[in-house]
Amino acid sequence: MNTLMETPKFRIDTLSRIVDEMEKEKYHIIGSHSAYKKCYWTHKALTAHRYCYKGKFYGIESHRCVQMTPVAAWCWFRCIHCWRLEPEDIGLEWDETKMPVSDDPEYIAERSIEEHVKAVSGYYGREGVDKELVKAASRPAHVAISLTGEPTLYERLGELIKEYHKRGMTTFLVTSGVRPDILASLEEEPTQLFVSLQAPNERKHKLINRPIVANSWNLVMETLRMMPSFSSPTVIRMTMIKGFNMSEDDAREFAKLIEISMPTYIEVKAYMHVGPSTYRLSRDAMPRHREIREFAELLAKYTGYKILSEHVPSRIVLLSRLDRPIQIGNAWTQKWDWRAKDKEDDIHGEYEEAELGCTEGT
């Protein structure tokens, strides 16, 4: 593992402050620049046998899913809706355009798995939790490379994906699409590629994503044009913010970007009013599931994609030209899969903290 060298642009005390703030938010720091955090749905899978939308749509078992990032504190965007810790949130400035160090991919993979195993081990003594389920969780099968920061700023990303695959795990990579050069040169593709897209045009891109590098919209467009070349399934992941990107004109413009990128799936998901995003947006910017469904119907009208599924507790709708999603994990059962109708509301799920000020109580 490399060590962090102090430079005029990035001081050790700055890093310490960032780490302190992230640890308050229950991030487990890995090495110099990576992080793990136990997902809300990992907790719910172990305590209530409830899976997240990735389970419903693609079969991912939430308790066996490692939620991590190789880039905890660097990004080329300062999105208004992001729960990532941004410099102005803590009154500091650091160079977010380039990571000052690069840890070994094998080290990051091993440590992130270890952090997940440690996080779920505490459930062995918890009343009402199935010990066999905890044993299964201690053998993680999937990695969500997202969480916070921009993963493609870690230039050995393809090697990291390969390390997880060597361990028999599947991978979902979530990126803003701002580094098409890294995506084009990945040593190994993820099991599924997600490109986050919140803006239907360059003007709204500057308003919502607040890029800190020049030419960022053109870089995103280059990624969208590249997406059809991936052999893995691809997803356009849209975070919807009331008052910013949910009009019918927005739907028409998003449809033009869908035509360019030709994703396997479109995910339309509500902004969540949590973390540092609460400094930038009001709770009124958070759509209800009914509004997400209405926008998804607009998008279906203009793209020709059809609504396949939805997960009400996650305020998300899945669209595709496929007749059914591709199953990746083993979460589906005879009673519950992508076709199942949700019986739950959209408050008592992952949006509970945002709506009611509650926590998961772990």
Secondary structure as GFF3:
##gff-version 3
##sequence-region A 1 362
A	DSSP	alpha_helix	12	24	.	.	.	ID=ss1
A	DSSP	beta_strand	28	30	.	.	.	ID=ss2
A	DSSP	beta_strand	34	36	.	.	.	ID=ss3
A	DSSP	alpha_helix	40	48	.	.	.	ID=ss4
A	DSSP	alpha_helix	53	58	.	.	.	ID=ss5
A	DSSP	three_ten_helix	62	64	.	.	.	ID=ss6
A	DSSP	beta_strand	65	69	.	.	.	ID=ss7
A	DSSP	three_ten_helix	87	89	.	.	.	ID=ss8
A	DSSP	alpha_helix	105	121	.	.	.	ID=ss9
A	DSSP	alpha_helix	131	137	.	.	.	ID=ss10
A	DSSP	beta_strand	142	145	.	.	.	ID=ss11
A	DSSP	three_ten_helix	151	153	.	.	.	ID=ss12
A	DSSP	alpha_helix	157	166	.	.	.	ID=ss13
A	DSSP	beta_strand	170	175	.	.	.	ID=ss14
A	DSSP	alpha_helix	180	184	.	.	.	ID=ss15
A	DSSP	beta_strand	192	196	.	.	.	ID=ss16
A	DSSP	alpha_helix	202	208	.	.	.	ID=ss17
A	DSSP	alpha_helix	216	226	.	.	.	ID=ss18
A	DSSP	three_ten_helix	227	229	.	.	.	ID=ss19
A	DSSP	beta_strand	234	240	.	.	.	ID=ss20
A	DSSP	alpha_helix	248	261	.	.	.	ID=ss21
A	DSSP	beta_strand	265	270	.	.	.	ID=ss22
A	DSSP	three_ten_helix	275	279	.	.	.	ID=ss23
A	DSSP	three_ten_helix	283	285	.	.	.	ID=ss24
A	DSSP	alpha_helix	289	303	.	.	.	ID=ss25
A	DSSP	beta_strand	306	311	.	.	.	ID=ss26
A	DSSP	three_ten_helix	312	314	.	.	.	ID=ss27
A	DSSP	beta_strand	316	320	.	.	.	ID=ss28
A	DSSP	alpha_helix	352	356	.	.	.	ID=ss29
###
